[in-house]
């Protein structure tokens, strides 16, 4: 059934790991080497904690008018790698800077902040006043229009020390919620790059993890739309290597390693338990 298909998608047979870079604009943090030790995308029924701290209505950082339509969800990386550039830090920044830019959500590995009203126009995509359906030329690259006027913008945090896997997973959960709210699908997700040719979200693009981000969103969207009322509880059976959220520890063995876990599924007062095994690829 749908539950079994969903759990099979979560049960990645060979869990990858990789070194990759975070990119920032601060001295000493232009490139920060980090590592993905691997994870399994265990599903949680919980939502991401979102703190609302909306920019004032007269803020010069935004258009101060509502969108006429919402056609895309746009994903960015902050381009700020200093350890203070968390979601909270980014929220502080947008409330104190005079740099003319604005976005709807700042997302990190533990929480999110909302800085624009959901249906406000933000200035985040670099495509000026273009609208949905337009095409325009930016530095020799043909781009689509509507990033600013027709999309919700999410800034995802890349600060030094971040658990970037959890940033991706929190982003997926929040994006899936927005897709349902606006009656959109995963085909309506865009990169900042699509609107202006800017290399953003740079970390996802440079590390080759964009398709992974989309798959996480697909999982969250499927659960949200197809598995309403189903409760999941994941338990690691390899707790010395992986926790109950599917996060693999940085103390994991360097060689190919097996991990196992258990899933308890509750629906209509019926409880089923499943056990799975995955292989962590060699570091």
Kinemage of the C-alpha trace (Angstrom):
@kinemage 1
@onewidth
@group {chain A} dominant
@subgroup {mainchain}
@vectorlist {calphas} color= white
{ca unk a 1} P 0.000 0.000 0.000
{ca unk a 2} L 0.906 3.667 0.172
{ca unk a 3} L 2.561 3.328 3.583
{ca unk a 4} L 4.817 0.485 2.442
{ca unk a 5} L 5.788 2.363 -0.732
{ca unk a 6} L 6.594 5.436 1.343
{ca unk a 7} L 8.776 3.475 3.770
{ca unk a 8} L 10.632 1.825 0.896
{ca unk a 9} L 11.534 5.264 -0.465
{ca unk a 10} L 12.877 6.256 2.946
{ca unk a 11} L 14.871 3.024 3.169
{ca unk a 12} L 17.802 4.174 1.040
{ca unk a 13} L 19.738 0.980 0.377
{ca unk a 14} L 23.167 2.604 0.135
{ca unk a 15} L 23.538 5.764 2.189
{ca unk a 16} L 25.996 8.143 0.569
{ca unk a 17} L 28.478 10.398 2.282
{ca unk a 18} L 30.582 13.194 0.857
{ca unk a 19} L 32.812 16.145 1.532
{ca unk a 20} L 31.434 19.440 0.238
{ca unk a 21} L 31.772 23.177 0.744
{ca unk a 22} L 29.699 25.844 2.390
{ca unk a 23} L 30.096 29.275 0.789
{ca unk a 24} L 30.091 32.612 2.569
{ca unk a 25} L 30.819 36.294 2.030
{ca unk a 26} L 32.681 36.892 5.303
{ca unk a 27} L 36.467 37.030 5.589
{ca unk a 28} L 37.743 33.654 6.703
{ca unk a 29} L 34.492 31.957 5.661
{ca unk a 30} L 34.495 32.223 1.862
{ca unk a 31} L 34.717 28.430 1.565
{ca unk a 32} L 34.192 26.119 4.522
{ca unk a 33} L 34.864 22.440 3.970
{ca unk a 34} L 32.363 20.177 5.689
{ca unk a 35} L 31.138 16.615 5.492
{ca unk a 36} L 27.900 14.744 5.097
{ca unk a 37} L 28.384 11.555 7.146
{ca unk a 38} L 25.120 10.191 5.836
{ca unk a 39} L 21.504 10.094 6.981
{ca unk a 40} L 18.236 8.324 6.379
{ca unk a 41} L 15.231 10.622 5.815
{ca unk a 42} L 13.126 9.350 8.724
{ca unk a 43} L 9.727 11.035 8.551
{ca unk a 44} L 8.316 13.051 11.428
{ca unk a 45} L 4.698 14.141 11.824
{ca unk a 46} L 5.966 17.268 13.599
{ca unk a 47} L 6.172 20.603 11.775
{ca unk a 48} L 9.225 22.859 11.700
{ca unk a 49} L 9.067 25.488 14.441
{ca unk a 50} L 8.465 28.857 12.713
{ca unk a 51} L 8.815 32.146 14.595
{ca unk a 52} L 7.031 35.089 12.970
{ca unk a 53} L 8.960 38.359 12.980
{ca unk a 54} L 7.480 40.245 10.034
{ca unk a 55} L 9.224 43.299 8.617
{ca unk a 56} L 7.253 46.517 9.273
{ca unk a 57} L 4.753 47.529 6.603
{ca unk a 58} L 6.790 50.620 5.721
{ca unk a 59} L 10.117 48.772 5.423
{ca unk a 60} L 12.160 49.952 2.412
{ca unk a 61} L 13.494 46.405 1.966
{ca unk a 62} L 10.292 45.143 0.376
{ca unk a 63} L 7.655 46.062 -2.176
{ca unk a 64} L 4.904 46.602 0.421
{ca unk a 65} L 2.207 45.097 -1.767
{ca unk a 66} L 0.626 41.649 -2.133
{ca unk a 67} L 1.295 39.120 -4.870
{ca unk a 68} L -1.422 38.753 -7.459
{ca unk a 69} L -0.554 35.062 -7.903
{ca unk a 70} L 1.817 32.504 -6.396
{ca unk a 71} L 3.355 30.230 -8.999
{ca unk a 72} L 6.676 29.112 -7.530
{ca unk a 73} L 8.534 28.315 -4.340
{ca unk a 74} L 12.119 29.594 -4.610
{ca unk a 75} L 15.041 28.095 -2.697
{ca unk a 76} L 18.185 30.069 -1.861
{ca unk a 77} L 21.359 29.602 0.163
{ca unk a 78} L 22.215 32.586 2.333
{ca unk a 79} L 25.816 32.919 1.147
{ca unk a 80} L 26.709 33.669 4.788
{ca unk a 81} L 28.951 31.063 6.443
{ca unk a 82} L 29.969 32.811 9.662
{ca unk a 83} L 28.825 30.744 12.695
{ca unk a 84} L 26.351 33.494 13.657
{ca unk a 85} L 24.414 33.178 10.358
{ca unk a 86} L 21.720 30.917 11.805
{ca unk a 87} L 18.022 31.436 11.073
{ca unk a 88} L 17.843 33.635 14.163
{ca unk a 89} L 20.968 35.509 13.089
{ca unk a 90} L 19.595 36.001 9.587
{ca unk a 91} L 16.348 37.281 11.062
{ca unk a 92} L 18.323 39.791 13.157
{ca unk a 93} L 20.221 40.801 10.008
{ca unk a 94} L 17.125 41.539 7.893
{ca unk a 95} L 15.713 43.665 10.723
{ca unk a 96} L 18.875 45.769 10.985
{ca unk a 97} L 20.396 45.993 7.491
{ca unk a 98} L 19.837 48.672 4.860
{ca unk a 99} L 20.618 46.217 2.055
{ca unk a 100} L 17.508 46.137 -0.116
{ca unk a 101} L 16.515 42.467 -0.104
{ca unk a 102} L 13.711 40.529 1.543
{ca unk a 103} L 12.496 36.951 1.722
{ca unk a 104} L 9.708 35.047 3.402
{ca unk a 105} L 11.501 32.419 5.502
{ca unk a 106} L 14.953 31.829 6.968
{ca unk a 107} L 15.560 28.130 7.639
{ca unk a 108} L 18.338 26.357 9.528
{ca unk a 109} L 18.890 22.911 11.043
{ca unk a 110} L 16.614 23.449 14.063
{ca unk a 111} L 14.030 26.137 13.245
{ca unk a 112} L 12.757 28.811 10.863
{ca unk a 113} L 11.818 32.485 10.995
{ca unk a 114} L 9.191 34.223 8.870
{ca unk a 115} L 10.084 37.775 7.822
{ca unk a 116} L 7.420 38.598 5.222
{ca unk a 117} L 3.692 38.029 5.260
{ca unk a 118} L 2.926 34.932 3.280
{ca unk a 119} L 1.332 36.759 0.335
{ca unk a 120} L 3.688 39.745 0.216
{ca unk a 121} L 6.047 40.390 -2.681
{ca unk a 122} L 9.671 39.898 -1.645
{ca unk a 123} L 12.854 41.116 -3.317
{ca unk a 124} L 14.971 37.979 -3.421
{ca unk a 125} L 15.196 36.593 -6.950
{ca unk a 126} L 17.086 39.302 -8.857
{ca unk a 127} L 14.557 39.396 -11.678
{ca unk a 128} L 13.220 42.884 -11.045
{ca unk a 129} L 9.604 43.430 -12.030
{ca unk a 130} L 9.302 40.458 -14.372
{ca unk a 131} L 6.225 38.315 -13.886
{ca unk a 132} L 5.129 34.715 -14.314
{ca unk a 133} L 5.358 33.685 -17.967
{ca unk a 134} L 8.066 36.233 -18.852
{ca unk a 135} L 11.543 35.401 -20.131
{ca unk a 136} L 14.430 37.813 -19.838
{ca unk a 137} L 18.149 37.918 -20.595
{ca unk a 138} L 20.549 38.168 -17.630
{ca unk a 139} L 24.308 38.220 -18.328
{ca unk a 140} L 23.753 36.215 -21.506
{ca unk a 141} L 21.509 33.627 -19.845
{ca unk a 142} L 17.798 33.335 -20.597
{ca unk a 143} L 15.888 33.284 -17.318
{ca unk a 144} L 12.253 32.977 -16.349
{ca unk a 145} L 10.326 35.786 -14.707
{ca unk a 146} L 8.228 35.945 -11.602
{ca unk a 147} L 10.748 35.187 -8.877
{ca unk a 148} L 10.059 38.360 -6.964
{ca unk a 149} L 6.444 38.987 -7.918
{ca unk a 150} L 5.136 35.434 -8.097
{ca unk a 151} L 7.080 33.279 -5.628
{ca unk a 152} L 7.692 32.580 -1.967
{ca unk a 153} L 11.406 32.841 -1.130
{ca unk a 154} L 13.250 30.652 1.394
{ca unk a 155} L 16.786 31.473 2.541
{ca unk a 156} L 18.470 28.299 3.771
{ca unk a 157} L 21.377 28.661 6.200
{ca unk a 158} L 24.913 27.486 5.443
{ca unk a 159} L 26.811 28.699 8.514
{ca unk a 160} L 30.009 26.973 9.637
{ca unk a 161} L 29.058 24.108 11.958
{ca unk a 162} L 25.552 23.662 10.556
{ca unk a 163} L 24.001 20.213 10.145
{ca unk a 164} L 23.234 20.898 6.516
{ca unk a 165} L 21.365 17.607 6.095
{ca unk a 166} L 18.850 18.882 8.646
{ca unk a 167} L 18.628 22.224 6.833
{ca unk a 168} L 17.639 20.302 3.717
{ca unk a 169} L 15.113 18.219 5.640
{ca unk a 170} L 13.553 21.230 7.394
{ca unk a 171} L 13.419 23.035 4.057
{ca unk a 172} L 11.615 20.043 2.536
{ca unk a 173} L 9.034 20.015 5.304
{ca unk a 174} L 8.346 23.746 5.018
{ca unk a 175} L 8.285 23.736 1.207
{ca unk a 176} L 5.825 20.837 1.135
{ca unk a 177} L 3.504 22.766 3.439
{ca unk a 178} L 3.679 25.784 1.121
{ca unk a 179} L 2.994 23.634 -1.951
{ca unk a 180} L -0.196 22.340 -0.375
{ca unk a 181} L -1.217 25.826 0.792
{ca unk a 182} L -0.877 27.264 -2.726
{ca unk a 183} L -2.118 24.162 -4.576
{ca unk a 184} L 1.263 23.752 -6.255
{ca unk a 185} L 3.323 20.623 -6.929
{ca unk a 186} L 7.008 19.791 -6.771
{ca unk a 187} L 7.321 20.827 -10.435
{ca unk a 188} L 6.770 24.411 -9.234
{ca unk a 189} L 9.963 24.543 -7.120
{ca unk a 190} L 12.720 26.751 -8.470
{ca unk a 191} L 16.285 27.787 -7.713
{ca unk a 192} L 17.292 31.439 -7.469
{ca unk a 193} L 19.449 30.607 -10.516
{ca unk a 194} L 16.365 30.037 -12.660
{ca unk a 195} L 15.298 33.675 -12.321
{ca unk a 196} L 18.586 35.557 -12.659
{ca unk a 197} L 21.412 33.157 -13.523
{ca unk a 198} L 23.000 33.616 -10.086
{ca unk a 199} L 24.800 30.538 -8.736
{ca unk a 200} L 22.292 30.052 -5.932
{ca unk a 201} L 21.525 27.894 -3.985
{ca unk a 202} L 25.291 27.540 -4.384
{ca unk a 203} L 25.878 24.773 -1.833
{ca unk a 204} L 23.197 22.536 -3.334
{ca unk a 205} L 24.370 23.280 -6.857
{ca unk a 206} L 28.101 22.859 -6.288
{ca unk a 207} L 27.725 19.687 -4.213
{ca unk a 208} L 25.340 18.077 -6.692
{ca unk a 209} L 22.588 17.773 -4.069
{ca unk a 210} L 19.690 19.572 -5.776
{ca unk a 211} L 18.001 16.317 -6.841
{ca unk a 212} L 18.404 15.079 -3.255
{ca unk a 213} L 16.646 18.204 -1.998
{ca unk a 214} L 13.797 17.611 -4.443
{ca unk a 215} L 13.463 13.986 -3.333
{ca unk a 216} L 13.164 15.091 0.299
{ca unk a 217} L 10.424 17.522 -0.714
{ca unk a 218} L 8.671 14.745 -2.674
{ca unk a 219} L 8.662 12.539 0.441
{ca unk a 220} L 7.233 15.294 2.625
{ca unk a 221} L 4.653 16.244 0.000
{ca unk a 222} L 3.542 12.622 -0.413
{ca unk a 223} L 3.118 12.172 3.337
{ca unk a 224} L 1.236 15.452 3.642
{ca unk a 225} L -1.163 14.736 0.790
{ca unk a 226} L -1.488 10.935 0.771
{ca unk a 227} L -0.907 9.797 4.351
{ca unk a 228} L -3.095 12.078 6.433
{ca unk a 229} L -3.839 10.623 9.833
{ca unk a 230} L -0.976 8.124 9.668
{ca unk a 231} L 1.468 8.392 12.571
{ca unk a 232} L 5.097 7.284 12.224
{ca unk a 233} L 7.611 6.488 14.937
{ca unk a 234} L 11.167 5.667 13.872
{ca unk a 235} L 13.623 3.956 16.219
{ca unk a 236} L 17.275 3.328 15.431
{ca unk a 237} L 18.431 -0.229 16.147
{ca unk a 238} L 22.023 0.957 15.668
{ca unk a 239} L 22.061 3.760 18.275
{ca unk a 240} L 25.854 3.905 18.448
{ca unk a 241} L 25.913 5.002 14.785
{ca unk a 242} L 22.537 6.612 14.037
{ca unk a 243} L 19.890 8.375 16.112
{ca unk a 244} L 16.093 8.142 15.990
{ca unk a 245} L 15.945 10.977 13.438
{ca unk a 246} L 18.115 9.049 10.997
{ca unk a 247} L 21.187 11.220 11.590
{ca unk a 248} L 24.484 9.337 11.277
{ca unk a 249} L 27.104 10.378 13.831
{ca unk a 250} L 30.509 11.731 12.859
{ca unk a 251} L 32.006 8.909 14.962
{ca unk a 252} L 30.679 6.300 12.519
{ca unk a 253} L 33.046 3.584 11.251
{ca unk a 254} L 35.062 4.476 8.154
{ca unk a 255} L 34.292 1.234 6.306
{ca unk a 256} L 31.052 -0.002 4.799
{ca unk a 257} L 28.623 -0.456 7.698
{ca unk a 258} L 25.119 -1.811 8.191
{ca unk a 259} L 22.486 0.097 10.162
{ca unk a 260} L 18.994 -1.086 11.024
{ca unk a 261} L 15.888 0.608 12.329
{ca unk a 262} L 12.292 -0.016 13.241
{ca unk a 263} L 9.187 1.907 12.197
{ca unk a 264} L 5.918 1.803 14.091
{ca unk a 265} L 2.953 2.953 12.005
{ca unk a 266} L -0.401 3.804 13.586
{ca unk a 267} L -3.571 4.382 11.555
{ca unk a 268} L -7.216 4.022 12.588
{ca unk a 269} L -6.077 2.461 15.885
{ca unk a 270} L -4.206 -0.255 13.989
{ca unk a 271} L -0.488 -0.580 14.715
{ca unk a 272} L 2.085 -2.186 12.406
{ca unk a 273} L 5.821 -2.505 12.940
{ca unk a 274} L 8.418 -2.756 10.177
{ca unk a 275} L 12.161 -3.403 10.355
{ca unk a 276} L 14.649 -2.201 7.735
{ca unk a 277} L 18.379 -2.318 7.082
{ca unk a 278} L 20.582 0.031 5.054
{ca unk a 279} L 24.258 0.155 4.185
{ca unk a 280} L 26.378 3.194 4.999
{ca unk a 281} L 28.837 3.504 2.162
{ca unk a 282} L 32.535 3.564 2.990
{ca unk a 283} L 33.806 7.002 3.994
